[in-house]
Amino acid sequence: MTLTLQTRNQVIASMGSFIALHQTEILLENQKDITAFGSEDAALYERLKLDEKKIQAMIAALKQVEQMPDVLGVELYHFSHPNGLKITNQTAAFGTVLIIYESRPDVTVEAAVIAFKAGNKILLKGGKESIHTNLILVALWQKALLENNCSSQWIQYLNIDRTETQIFLMNPTQKVDLIIPRGGEGLINFVENNTKIPVLVSGRGNNFIYIEPSADFEQAIRIILNAKTQKTSACNALDKILVDSKIPHFSGKINQLVSELLQHKVTVFADNDIQLILSQKVHSFTADLWKEEFLSMKITINQVDGIEEAIEIINTHSGGHSASILTEDEALAENFMQNVDCAAVYHNASTRFTDGGEFGLGAEMGISTTKLHHRGPLGVEHLVTNKWFVKGDGQVR
């Protein structure tokens, strides 16, 4: 039985109040996870750690989703059959959504609220590195449910290890309609290889920026520094720079760009053409780097001969997430945006904007890099399926 919009909103409002009320306890539980964290992976650490700013972001996401209109029962199509049948297609909840994720305890709030607002039951399976934080947040979810006379089964946590998770994926002990893995390629492959349940992939980044000859180069440097350094652990961070060989004053501008990157402590990998003109030593680019998503302060710079080569390289090697062209030529920008096969394409802007909040969706479930059933940031309106309603008065075929 789907909960009414009023009830769903009341649960979400209660959850926001409980997070604010129990902020100290949440941060104490998170500190337990931080203390036990044994990895040197800076990106994972950044995702794991909560602070007051992240807590406030959770509360803001809850409020924004609460204020959104209902996404259930929205009419998508209507047809009146010649025989009198009234046929409509409407949005409907998936049912039960399993979210498997790594490190980021804010997923326990922000992903869950999206699936819940869309009328779904939620199973959460977080990583062991964030177990203390996840458990207190799920306890607050269940408190919010019970306060509003809802079963705690609407949002549950699977506190099981990797082997038990694998068994559950292969032979679930309860009905699961959709799985959404939130994490790296290893996690995504693990899920896809161990289940027959439909999987909605929230994929990796490996994002590109192409600098076209007419680009405002000072603006290009600002955009690149933001895309690379503002949050290196994000899937929308920049990984690859393609510079057109016809850029005016090529040598001086590329040296300026590399100098700025090095000053910001970015490790630079450059191809032979670029290295030949650099006054500072950088690392050599190797072909295996084309496919790598760094999630760290690393970047590659490669020379290309025109927009067509840039598009071909991006479509061959990117993760299908985000790509940007920096140019003053509107026609070339349109060519690039139409032909680059990514979920989000940009003209003169940082890739860091590929985010549900920045796109006006409120909290996001993730960034889908597949084309079924939705692509790009997944908001509340994308966590629904559809259903046909056919009304008649005795028609037979």
Stockholm file with secondary structure:
# STOCKHOLM 1.0

chainA/1-397         MTLTLQTRNQVIASMGSFIALHQTEILLENQKDITAFGSEDAALYERLKLDEKKIQAMIAALKQVEQMPDVLGVELYHFSHPNGLKITNQTAAFGTVLIIYESRPDVTVEAAVIAFKAGNKILLKGGKESIHTNLILVALWQKALLENNCSSQWIQYLNIDRTETQIFLMNPTQKVDLIIPRGGEGLINFVENNTKIPVLVSGRGNNFIYIEPSADFEQAIRIILNAKTQKTSACNALDKILVDSKIPHFSGKINQLVSELLQHKVTVFADNDIQLILSQKVHSFTADLWKEEFLSMKITINQVDGIEEAIEIINTHSGGHSASILTEDEALAENFMQNVDCAAVYHNASTRFTDGGEFGLGAEMGISTTKLHHRGPLGVEHLVTNKWFVKGDGQVR
#=GR chainA/1-397 SS CCCCHHHHHHHHHHHHHHHHHTHHHHHHHHHHHHHHCCCCCHHHHHHHCCCHHHHHHHHHHHHHHHTSCCCTTCEEEEEECTTSCEEEEEEEECSEEEEEECSCTTHHHHHHHHHHHTTCEEEEECCGGGHHHHHHHHHHHHHHHHHTTCCGGGEEECCCCHHHHHHHHHSCSSCCCEEEEESCHHHHHHHHTTCCSCBCCBCCCCEEEEECTTSCHHHHHHHHHHHHHSCTTSTTSEEEEEEETTCTTHHHHHHHHHHHHHHTTCEEEECHHHHHHCSSCCEECCGGGGGCCCCSSEEEEEEESSHHHHHHHHHHHSCSSEEEEECSCHHHHHHHHHHSCSSEEEESSCGGGCSTTTTTCSSCSCEECSCSSCCEECCGGGSEEEEEEEECSSCCC
#=GC SS_cons         CCCCHHHHHHHHHHHHHHHHHTHHHHHHHHHHHHHHCCCCCHHHHHHHCCCHHHHHHHHHHHHHHHTSCCCTTCEEEEEECTTSCEEEEEEEECSEEEEEECSCTTHHHHHHHHHHHTTCEEEEECCGGGHHHHHHHHHHHHHHHHHTTCCGGGEEECCCCHHHHHHHHHSCSSCCCEEEEESCHHHHHHHHTTCCSCBCCBCCCCEEEEECTTSCHHHHHHHHHHHHHSCTTSTTSEEEEEEETTCTTHHHHHHHHHHHHHHTTCEEEECHHHHHHCSSCCEECCGGGGGCCCCSSEEEEEEESSHHHHHHHHHHHSCSSEEEEECSCHHHHHHHHHHSCSSEEEESSCGGGCSTTTTTCSSCSCEECSCSSCCEECCGGGSEEEEEEEECSSCCC
//
